[in-house]
């Protein structure tokens, strides 16, 4: 049952039901890996930010592998939206890269801003000690996501592409909501 903070509890227990968390986090890391793949496919090594993108992509791959393993150990089913995230993530990365490296970095800022909020809410929900393994993963990966956001912000420039960023933030929030349930 979901509480007013949106966190699902196990029936008859104060413990957090972490299955939706694991599902949505794995889906998000998969989507992030696809975004960076799309950006790199368009920009290659020509862009000034290619090294940073490769570094961020490698970290997202580490996150994805960790969530894949956790899903397997805990028998958590993946989101049914995986094929859509596969295409949508890559398309977002490629489209923003086609607009230029500042737009690609603005997209990263938008995505990572929402992920920072999302992981923060999950970390707070797990502060009760119900799942120390998942909380440690989330806190570790959140630090990487904040670093990605800050690195990208340094390249994107202040207040670049505000409409694009707003649309991406809305899309990421919608994807999180869907992946928890579907």
C-alpha positions in Angstrom: 0.0 0.0 0.0 1.3 3.5 -0.8 1.6 6.1 1.9 1.0 9.8 1.5 4.7 10.2 0.6 4.2 7.8 -2.3 6.4 5.1 -0.8 4.9 1.6 -1.0 4.9 -0.4 2.2 4.7 -4.2 2.4 1.2 -5.3 3.5 1.0 -5.5 7.3 4.5 -4.1 7.7 6.2 -0.8 8.2 9.0 -1.9 5.8 9.3 -0.3 2.4 8.5 -2.4 -0.6 11.7 -1.9 -2.6 10.7 -3.9 -5.7 9.3 -0.8 -7.5 12.4 1.1 -6.5 14.7 -1.5 -7.9 12.6 -1.7 -11.1 12.5 2.0 -11.7 16.2 2.5 -10.9 17.3 -0.2 -13.2 15.1 1.3 -16.0 16.5 4.7 -15.3 20.1 3.6 -15.5 19.3 1.7 -18.7 17.7 4.9 -20.1 20.7 7.0 -19.1 23.1 4.5 -20.8 21.1 4.8 -24.0 21.1 8.6 -23.8 24.9 8.7 -23.6 25.1 6.1 -26.4 23.0 8.4 -28.6 25.1 11.4 -27.8 28.3 9.6 -28.6 26.9 8.2 -31.8 26.3 11.7 -33.1 29.3 13.5 -31.6 31.9 10.8 -31.5 35.3 12.1 -30.4 34.9 15.4 -32.2 33.2 17.3 -29.4 35.1 18.9 -26.6 32.8 17.1 -24.1 33.3 13.6 -25.5 35.7 12.5 -22.7 33.2 13.6 -20.1 30.4 11.8 -21.8 32.4 8.6 -22.1 33.2 8.9 -18.3 29.6 9.4 -17.4 28.5 6.6 -19.7 30.9 4.2 -18.0 29.5 5.2 -14.6 25.9 4.6 -15.9 27.0 1.2 -17.1 28.4 0.4 -13.7 25.1 1.5 -12.1 23.1 -0.6 -14.7 25.1 -3.7 -14.0 24.6 -3.3 -10.3 20.8 -3.0 -10.7 20.7 -5.8 -13.1 22.4 -8.1 -10.6 20.2 -6.8 -7.8 17.1 -7.5 -9.9 18.2 -11.1 -10.5 19.1 -11.8 -6.9 15.8 -10.4 -5.6 13.6 -11.7 -8.5 12.3 -8.3 -9.4 10.8 -8.1 -12.8 12.0 -5.4 -15.2 9.7 -2.7 -16.5 7.7 -3.7 -19.5 8.7 -0.3 -21.0 12.3 -1.5 -21.7 11.9 -1.5 -25.5 10.5 2.0 -25.4 13.3 3.3 -23.1 15.8 1.7 -25.5 14.6 3.8 -28.4 13.6 6.9 -26.4 16.8 7.2 -24.5 18.9 6.8 -27.6 16.7 9.3 -29.6 16.9 11.9 -26.8 20.7 11.6 -26.7 21.1 11.7 -30.5 18.6 14.6 -31.0 20.2 16.8 -28.3 23.6 16.0 -29.7 22.4 17.1 -33.2 21.6 20.4 -31.6 25.2 20.7 -30.4 27.2 19.9 -27.4 25.6 22.6 -25.2 22.2 21.1 -25.9 23.5 17.6 -25.1 24.9 18.9 -21.8 21.6 20.8 -21.1 19.8 17.5 -21.5 22.2 15.9 -19.0 21.5 18.7 -16.5 17.8 18.2 -16.9 17.9 14.4 -16.5 20.3 14.3 -13.6 18.4 17.1 -11.8 15.4 14.8 -11.7 17.4 11.7 -10.8 19.1 13.6 -7.9 15.6 14.4 -6.5 14.4 10.8 -7.2 17.3 9.1 -5.5 17.1 11.6 -2.6 13.5 10.7 -2.0 14.4 7.0 -2.1 17.3 7.4 0.2 15.0 9.2 2.7 12.5 6.4 2.5 15.2 3.9 3.2 16.6 5.8 6.2 14.5 3.6 8.4 17.1 0.8 7.9 14.8 -1.5 6.0 17.2 -2.1 3.1 20.8 -1.0 3.8 22.2 -2.6 0.7 19.8 -0.7 -1.6 20.3 2.6 0.3 24.1 2.3 0.0 23.7 1.7 -3.8 21.3 4.7 -4.2 23.5 7.0 -2.2 26.6 5.9 -4.1 25.0 6.3 -7.5 23.3 9.6 -6.5 26.8 11.1 -5.9 27.8 10.1 -9.4 24.5 11.6 -10.9 25.1 14.9 -9.0 28.6 15.0 -10.4 27.2 14.4 -13.9 24.8 17.2 -13.5 27.4 19.6 -12.2 29.9 18.6 -15.0 27.3 19.1 -17.7 26.1 22.4 -16.2 29.7 23.7 -16.6 29.6 22.9 -20.3 26.0 23.8 -21.0 26.2 27.4 -19.8 23.7 29.0 -17.4 20.0 28.8 -18.3 20.6 27.2 -21.7 17.7 25.6 -23.5 15.1 26.2 -20.7 12.2 24.8 -22.7 14.1 21.8 -23.7 15.2 21.2 -20.1 11.6 21.6 -18.8 10.3 19.1 -21.4 13.0 16.6 -20.5 12.5 17.0 -16.8 8.8 16.3 -17.3 9.5 13.3 -19.5 11.9 11.8 -16.9 9.3 12.3 -14.1 6.7 10.6 -16.3 9.0 7.7 -17.1 9.7 7.2 -13.4 6.0 7.1 -12.6 5.4 4.6 -15.4 8.3 2.3 -14.7 7.3 1.9 -11.0 4.0 0.4 -12.1 4.4 -1.2 -15.6 
